[in-house]
Amino acid sequence: MIKHRTQRLAALVFGLILAIAAHAAPSAAQIMAAVKANFTSSAAVEALFTINGGDGAVQGSVQIAGPRFNLSTPQLHVWYDGKTQWTYLNSSNEVSISEPTAEELTAANPFAVLSEYARYYNCRTLRELNGLQRIELTPKANDGGISRVVLCVDKKNWPSVLTIVFDDNRTMVVDIDSIKGRNALPENTFRYDAKLHPAAEIIDLR
């Protein structure tokens, strides 16, 4: 009898520990849903970031509304309206027009990983680091050019650091210096205006 009571007590304590752990540690899907909610609850989101990769540190800004974005760095400017992407290169004064793949979108805008992560990635939690929740995203298909993504999320469920590892072992680390929701942006925010660079060469890759 005592043995059975001890076993029941042990099972009860173990179940309680599991319940507490489950409550204290949200799942990867819950964390990603909270991050996505921050993006969808605002008409638009804007961020300042620093990209660290093979070319050194590059600072930039981005405005995002759903799948659309307007991203700018000292080297380039990218507009994407949900279908068509325009990329202006300062060094060559060229504008390339394309209808990018998911991989190409991520290369142009690392935040694109967050827009439809559930469609393209499996996710799991990693151990917290410096008070940030960490999620690992791995592609569901092997033909996207990306090996894995590690997303660090702050206490307010905004992305803080985004590390993208490509299939060729290149790594892009995006430190998000500031990010916030904002009011709606005009539609032309996400489309290239030829008046900006009237002498630019247009390269249509569609």
Stockholm file with secondary structure:
# STOCKHOLM 1.0

chainA/1-206         MIKHRTQRLAALVFGLILAIAAHAAPSAAQIMAAVKANFTSSAAVEALFTINGGDGAVQGSVQIAGPRFNLSTPQLHVWYDGKTQWTYLNSSNEVSISEPTAEELTAANPFAVLSEYARYYNCRTLRELNGLQRIELTPKANDGGISRVVLCVDKKNWPSVLTIVFDDNRTMVVDIDSIKGRNALPENTFRYDAKLHPAAEIIDLR
#=GR chainA/1-206 SS CHHHHHHHHHHHHHHHHHHHHHHHSCCHHHHHHHHHHHHHSSSEEEEEEEEEETTEEEEEEEEEETTEEEEECSSEEEEECSSCEEEEETTTTEEEEECCCHHHHHHHCGGGGGTTHHHHEEEEEEEEETTEEEEEEEESSSCSSEEEEEEEECTTSCEEEEEEEETTSCEEEEEEEEEEEECCCCGGGGSCCGGGSTTCEEEECC
#=GC SS_cons         CHHHHHHHHHHHHHHHHHHHHHHHSCCHHHHHHHHHHHHHSSSEEEEEEEEEETTEEEEEEEEEETTEEEEECSSEEEEECSSCEEEEETTTTEEEEECCCHHHHHHHCGGGGGTTHHHHEEEEEEEEETTEEEEEEEESSSCSSEEEEEEEECTTSCEEEEEEEETTSCEEEEEEEEEEEECCCCGGGGSCCGGGSTTCEEEECC
//
